[in-house]
C-alpha cells in the first residue's frame, strides 16, 4: 500500500504544480493584455479580472491538488481524507464534462477527422479519469485505513 500512497503523492504533486503554473501563465497574460480596440473596457478591468482569476482559479484547484500531493508524500494524517475528497470531486467534474467536448462533437458531425484521432482523444480522457479512480481505489479499499495509519506513524519523510 505504501507504494500506492507515494505514487498518488507524486501524481497529485505533479498535476497540482502543473495546473498552478498553467494558471499562473494565464493570470499574467490576462493582467498584461491591453484592452481591445473599440471596447468599453478600462485597463483596470483587466487587472481586476486578473486578481479575481488568480484568487479563484490559481489558488483553488492547483494549490489544493499540490497540497494534497505534498501531504501524501510527507505523511500528513489529513492527506488521506483530502485525497478522497479531491479524487471524488475530480471524478464528478470529469463525468459532468464528459459529454461536452465541442471539437469531438463537431468532428463526429462532419467527419473531418479520422477514427484514429477520435480514439486518441478517448484514450487521453480515460487516462485522465483513471487518476481519480486510482485515488479512490487506493484510499477506500479494505485495509487502506490501517495501512495509512501505519504509513503516517513512520514519518520517514517524502519519497522514501
N, C-alpha and C positions, 0 to 999 in steps of 0.2 A: 504493500500500500504506500510505503514511503516514496517509491518511485513515481506513483501517480500524483502524490502531493507536490513533489518537486517539479514534475512535468507541467502540472497545472499552474504552478507558480511562475515558471518561465514563460509559458504560453500567455498568461494574463499580463505579466510584466511587459513582454514584447508588444502585445496588442495594445495595451494601455499607453505605453510610451509612444508607439507609432501613431495612434489616434491623437494623442496630445500634441505631437509635433505637427501633424497634418492640420489640426485646428489652429495651432499657433501660426502657421504659414498663412492660412485663410484669414485669420484675425488681423495679422499685419497687413496683408493685401487689402483688406476691407478698410482699415484705418488710413492707408496711404492713397487709396483710389480717389481721384478727383471726381466731382460730380459731372454727369453727362451734360452736354450742351442742350439747352432748351428745356431743362427740367427746373422745377421749383425747389430743388433740394439745396439746402445750405451746407457748407463744409462741416458745420457742427453736427449735422445729421449723420454723416459718415462716421465721425468719431464716436457719437453716442451709440450708434448701432454696433460699432466695434467693441465698445465696452460691454454692452448687453450680450453680444455674441461671445465675448471672452468669458464672461461670468457663467452663462448658461451652458454653452457647448464646450468650452475649453476645459473648465474645471470639472464639470459633472461626469460625463461618460469616461473620457480618457483617464482622468485623475482617479476615479473610483476603481477602474479596472487595474490601473497600475498599482494603486494602493493595495488592492486585493492580491496581486502577484507578489508584491513585497511582503505582505503579511503571511502568505503561504511559505515563501522562502525563508523568512525569519521566524517562522513557527509561532506566530501570534495566535492566541486562543480564539479571537473573534474572526479569524480568516475563514474558518470552515463555514460559519453562518453567512458571511459576506459572499463566499463562493457560490453557495446555493442561491442566494438572492440575485447575484449578478447573472448566473447561468440561467435561472428561471426567467428573469426579465429579458435577457438577450434572446432566449428561445421564443418568448411571446412576441417580441418585436419582429424577429425573423419570420415567424409564422404569419403575423399580421401583414407583413410586407411581401410575402411570397408571391401573391398574385399581381403585385404592382411592379412590373418590370417593363416600362414603356417600349424600350428598344426590342425586347424579345417579342412582345405582343405585336408590334408593328412589323417586325421581320417575319413573323409567322403569318401575318395577314397578307403581305405582298410577296412573300417568298424571295426576298432579296439575298438572304444568306443561306448557306447550305446547312445540312443536318449536323455537320461536324462542329460548326460554331455554336449551334444551339446546345449540343452535347457538352461542349467545353464550359458553357455558362451553367449548365445544370450541375456538372461535376463541381465547379467552383462554389455554387450555392450549397451543395451538400457538404462540402468540406467546411464551409463557414458555419453551417448548422451543426456540424459534428462537435465543435468545440464546446458549446453549452451542454450538449447531450453528454459529452465526456465528463464535464464538470459535475453534472447532476449524478451521473453514474458513480463516479469516484467518491463523492461525498455522501451519497444516500444508500449505498449498498450495505448489506448486513456486515457488521463488524468494522465499518469505517469510523464510527464514533470512538470506539475503543482504540483503534489504530491511530486516530488523530490525537487522542489524549496522550498516548504513549509517545508519539512523534513530537508533540509540543513539550512534553516533560523532559526530553533530552537536550533541548536548547543548544545544539552544536553549531548553529549559525546557518546562513543561506548556502545553498548549493553543495551541501556536504557530501 
